């Protein structure tokens, strides 16, 4: 079996920035154990697998440890590969997913705009061990469909957080989003998910399904400019549209090759 492979830096305008994702083009679905083994071998936060369907593509995402319900940067990377290297002729690509419904990506000049479901945060009692694992005192802790949203007092505090990942893995949630108002953007964030094999994700599109409704409410505006202030960093342009969020960014190719199994 030979599988075309692209490695793309998503939410970046140059290589070695943003969030790297692998994109694998399949003729048909193969056993999940093979998909998981490929993702583990790639050892990136996500590997996307695509199979052509009548309207567009079926899309699934795997971390090195497990399949996930939604991934933003690997969706952006997938659309980038299809537009730039597979010569997709239309301005929109429809992705059918198993756990997040239909997703749309639209080419808008140099940007790719993803249409994702909004996942509003809600009040929640902070789970045991959270403050100790993050080694910081939050201003607010909220729940969401899968992740915790932890609001801090400043961009400087967000950048300075050094979690105890062993302790963080014991906190009862998939991942932890930390966020604050930005100095040169509307808000900043970081994302930690050791339970699914990702200590810190460089740029997390799916986290912005939670972040965008939250900050749209706090700032009373629907068009939002965001930075994920990880070591690699990434820039996102977002819009809150009712029960959907639009998340735009750029992507660049790092590597192209073939997997041989």
N, C-alpha and C positions, 0 to 999 in steps of 0.2 A: 504494500500500500504506500502510495506517495501522496503527501498532503502539502499543497502550497501554504507557505507560512510568511506572514509579514509581521515585523515588529515596529510599532508606531509609538511615537511620543505624543500623547494626547494632551490637550489644553496647553499647547506650547507652540511657539513660532520658530524654534530652533531645537536641534537635537540636544540631548542631555538635560532637558528641562521637562516640566509637566510629568505625566504619569505614563510609563511604558505599558503597552498591552500587546499581546500576541493575537493575531487574527488568522484563523485556519479555515480554508475553504474546502468543504466536503462535497462529494457527489451525492452522498446519502448518509444517514445517521448510522454510526457504528456503536458498539457496546459502550455503555457509560464508563466501564472500567478503563477502556482505551482513552476516552476523553479525559478522565481524571489523571491518568498516567502521563499524558501529553502535557497537561497543565502543571503537574508536579515537576516534570522535566524542564519545562520553560522557566519555572520558578519566578514568575512575575505575579503581581497582585491579581491579575485576571488574564485568562485566555478566552477569547471569543471563538465560537464555532458557528459556521454559517452553512445552511443548505437552501438552495433555491426552491421557491414555491411559486404558485400561480400569480400571486400579487407582488412578491418581493422575495424575502428571505425569512426562514426560521432562524432564530438566534438563541444561543445558550451561552452562559458564562460560567467558568470554573476558576476558583482560586487554586493554589497548590494543594489545598486540603478538602475542598467541598464545592458543590454547585451553589450559586447564589441566585436570588430572585430577581435582582436588578443591578446593573452595572452601567454607569454613565460613561466613563472614559473608554471602556472597551467597545461600547456602542458607537461613540464618536470615531474611534479608530477603525471600526468596521465600515462605517459609512465613508470615511476618508479613503480606504482601500478600494471600495467599490466605485466611487466617483473618479479617483485619480489613476487607478491601475487596472480596473476591470471595465472602465469606460461605460459605466452606467449612464444611459442616455437621458433620463428624466431629472427633474429638479428635486424630486422627493424619493425617498426610499422607505418602504414599509417593512418593519420587522415584526414578525409574530413571535411572541415569547410564551413560555409555559406558565409563568407565574406573575407577569406584569402586563398581560394583554398586548395590544398592538402599540408599537412605538413608531414614531415618524421622525426622520431626519431630513432637513431641507438644506440645500446648498444656497447660501446667501453671500455672494461675492467671495471673499476670502474666508468666510466663517461657515461653520456647520451648526445648524440650530436643531436641537433635540426637543421633542415634545414628549414630556414625561408626566406621570401622575403626581399631583401634589400629595404630600403626606404630612398634614398639620400635626404639630406637637400638642401635647395635652399635659395637664398637671399630673405629677406623679411623686410619690414619696421616694427620695433618693435611696437606691439599694445599698445594702450594707457593704462597707469597704470601699465605696467609690472615692471619697475624699482622700483616704489613705493611699489608694492606688494612684490617683492623679497627683497627689502631694500638693494640692491647692484647695482653697475654699471657694466654691462657686457662689455666684450671685443668685442663680436659679438653676434648677434641674427639672427637665421635662422629659416625658416619654414620647415615643412615636411608634410606627408600625413595627420596626425592628430595633431601632437604635435609641440611645439616650442622647438628649441635647443638653449640653452643659454650658451655661452662659457665664462668662468671666468678665472682669472689670475693664480690660484693655487689650489692645493688640499686643502690647509688650508682654502681658501675662500669658497670653495664648502661645506666643513664641517661646517663652521661657519654660513651659511645662515639660517636665522630664518624668514620664510615668514609670511606675514599677510594673512592668509588663506581666510578671508572674502573678502579682496581686490583681492586676486588671483582668486577667483571664478568668478569675474567679467571680467577677462582678456579673450579675444575672442580666445579660443583654448581649445581642450580637456584636454591637460596636458602640463606640462613644465618640460623639461629635463635640468638640469644644469650639466656642465661638465668642466673638466680641465685636464691637464697632471697630471699623478700620481707620487708620490714619490717612490713607490715600484711596480708600474705597469705602463702600457702604458697610461692609463687614468682612471679617477674616474668619478662617476656621482651620482646624486640623482634625484628622480622623484616625482612630485606633481600633483595630479589630483582631486582637490576638486569638480570639476563639475560632476564627475562620482562617487562621494561618497568616494574618497580615498584622504585623506589629504597628506600623504606621503606613497608611496609604498616602502617596504623594499628592494626588488630586482626585477627589471623590465626587463624581457627578451625582450619584444616587443620594448622597448626604444633602445635596442642595434641594432635593425634593422636600426635605424637612426645613432646611435653612431659609429657603426663599419665602414660604408662607409666614414663617416666624418674623423675619426681618421686614417683610412687606407690612405686617401689622404694626411692628414697633416704630418703623420709620414713616409709616403712612405714605408709601410710594410703591408702585408695582415694578418699575424698572430699576434693577439693582446691579451694581458692579461689585465683584467679589474677588478676593485672593485666598487661595489655600496656602498657608505660610509654612509648609513643610520645607525640608532641606532643598528639594528640587523646585518646589513652588509651581503654582499654576494660576492663570487668570480666567475668570468666567464672567460672562455677561448674561444676566438672568431677567426673566419677566414672570410675574405672577398673573395667571389668567384663570381665575375661578378655581376649578378643581384640577387644573393642569399647571405645569411650570415649563417655561421655555429656557433652555440652557445652551448657550452658544460658546464656541471656542474654535481654536485652530488645531492643526495636527501636522506632524512631519514624519516622513519615513526614516527609520534608523537602519533596518535590515530587511532583506528579502531572501527567502531560501525555500528548501523543500525538506519536509520530514519524511524519513524512510522507515517504515515499520515492517 
